[in-house]
């Protein structure tokens, strides 16, 4: 049975010799996983080096940077701008609230919605977060050509 959700260009005919298939360690999915793993390792090290690990964990950045740019957004707008799932934001807001970085406030204009605000602590971390982001970009791009 052929999985119709896989584009035709990506389907491997059943008659393809095993040695012609990409080896798992060379596959795109494996390499993307390694890149992500290494990204988290580098980010964790830079958070520790900067002392921000006392407040932040990997994964909080997209939400923080959205709020640094515009505080008090509705949760659905944070989801859209950060490019994360609602379930991801839900857990992230719990952790960020417990860390004292954000506060969730019911939206008076929309009784079903809520807004997310940075606390004074969250806002105070902005310059250090922006500096860490610049440093992370430099580390990740080191040795890469623009093309």
C-alpha positions as CSV (number, residue, x, y, z in Angstrom):
1,X,0.0,0.0,0.0
2,X,1.4,3.4,-1.0
3,X,1.1,6.3,1.5
4,X,-0.7,9.0,-0.5
5,X,0.4,11.7,2.0
6,X,4.0,11.3,0.8
7,X,4.6,13.4,-2.4
8,X,5.5,11.2,-5.4
9,X,9.0,12.7,-5.7
10,X,9.8,11.3,-2.2
11,X,8.4,7.8,-2.6
12,X,11.0,5.0,-3.0
13,X,9.9,2.3,-5.4
14,X,9.8,-1.2,-3.7
15,X,12.3,-2.4,-6.3
16,X,15.0,0.0,-5.2
17,X,18.1,-1.9,-4.1
18,X,18.8,-1.5,-0.4
19,X,22.3,-0.2,-1.0
20,X,20.8,2.6,-3.1
21,X,18.8,3.9,-0.2
22,X,20.3,6.7,2.0
23,X,21.7,5.2,5.2
24,X,20.0,6.4,8.4
25,X,23.0,8.4,9.5
26,X,22.9,10.2,6.1
27,X,19.2,10.8,5.9
28,X,17.8,14.3,6.1
29,X,15.6,13.4,9.1
30,X,18.7,12.2,11.0
31,X,20.7,15.3,10.1
32,X,17.9,17.7,11.0
33,X,17.6,15.9,14.4
34,X,21.4,16.3,14.9
35,X,21.3,20.0,14.0
36,X,18.4,20.6,16.5
37,X,20.2,18.6,19.2
38,X,23.4,20.6,18.7
39,X,21.4,23.9,18.6
40,X,19.9,23.0,22.1
41,X,23.4,22.1,23.4
42,X,24.9,25.4,22.2
43,X,21.9,27.4,23.5
44,X,22.0,25.7,26.9
45,X,25.7,26.5,27.2
46,X,25.2,30.1,26.2
47,X,22.3,30.5,28.6
48,X,24.6,29.2,31.4
49,X,27.5,31.4,30.3
50,X,25.3,34.5,30.4
51,X,23.6,33.6,33.7
52,X,20.2,33.6,31.9
53,X,19.8,29.9,32.7
54,X,18.6,31.1,36.1
55,X,15.5,32.5,34.4
56,X,15.1,30.9,31.0
57,X,15.1,27.5,29.3
58,X,15.4,26.6,25.6
59,X,12.1,27.1,23.9
60,X,11.1,30.3,25.7
61,X,12.8,32.6,23.2
62,X,10.1,32.8,20.5
63,X,7.5,33.8,23.1
64,X,9.8,36.3,24.8
65,X,10.9,38.0,21.5
66,X,7.3,38.3,20.4
67,X,6.5,40.1,23.7
68,X,9.6,42.2,23.6
69,X,8.3,43.5,20.3
70,X,4.7,44.0,21.4
71,X,3.6,43.3,25.0
72,X,0.1,42.4,26.0
73,X,-0.9,40.4,22.9
74,X,-3.8,37.9,22.9
75,X,-2.6,34.3,23.3
76,X,-3.8,33.5,19.8
77,X,-1.6,36.3,18.4
78,X,1.4,35.1,20.3
79,X,0.8,31.6,18.8
80,X,0.7,33.0,15.3
81,X,3.7,35.3,15.6
82,X,5.9,32.8,17.5
83,X,4.9,30.0,15.1
84,X,4.1,27.5,17.8
85,X,1.2,25.2,18.6
86,X,-1.5,26.2,21.2
87,X,-0.6,23.2,23.3
88,X,3.1,24.3,23.3
89,X,2.2,27.8,24.3
90,X,0.0,26.5,27.1
91,X,2.8,24.6,28.8
92,X,5.3,27.4,28.1
93,X,3.1,30.0,29.7
94,X,2.9,27.9,32.8
95,X,6.7,27.6,33.0
96,X,7.2,31.2,32.2
97,X,4.7,32.3,34.8
98,X,6.3,30.1,37.4
99,X,9.7,31.7,36.6
100,X,8.2,35.2,37.0
101,X,8.7,36.2,33.4
102,X,5.1,36.7,32.2
103,X,1.6,37.0,33.5
104,X,-1.6,35.9,31.8
105,X,-4.6,38.2,32.1
106,X,-8.1,37.5,31.0
107,X,-9.0,39.8,28.0
108,X,-11.7,42.2,29.1
109,X,-12.6,42.9,25.4
110,X,-12.9,39.2,24.6
111,X,-14.3,37.1,27.5
112,X,-13.0,33.9,25.9
113,X,-9.4,35.1,25.4
114,X,-6.5,36.1,27.4
115,X,-3.5,38.4,27.0
116,X,0.1,37.8,27.9
117,X,2.2,40.5,29.5
118,X,5.9,40.6,30.5
119,X,6.6,41.1,34.2
120,X,9.2,43.6,35.2
121,X,11.7,40.7,35.5
122,X,10.8,39.5,32.0
123,X,11.2,43.0,30.5
124,X,14.5,43.6,32.4
125,X,16.0,40.5,30.6
126,X,15.4,41.9,27.1
127,X,18.9,43.5,26.5
128,X,20.6,40.3,27.7
129,X,18.3,38.1,25.6
130,X,19.0,40.2,22.5
131,X,22.8,40.0,23.2
132,X,22.5,36.2,23.6
133,X,20.5,35.9,20.4
134,X,23.3,37.8,18.5
135,X,25.9,35.6,20.1
136,X,24.0,32.4,19.3
137,X,23.6,33.5,15.7
138,X,27.4,34.1,15.4
139,X,28.2,30.7,16.9
140,X,25.8,28.8,14.7
141,X,26.9,30.6,11.5
142,X,30.6,30.4,12.2
143,X,32.4,28.9,9.2
144,X,29.3,29.1,7.0
145,X,29.4,30.9,3.7
146,X,26.4,33.1,2.9
147,X,25.2,30.9,0.1
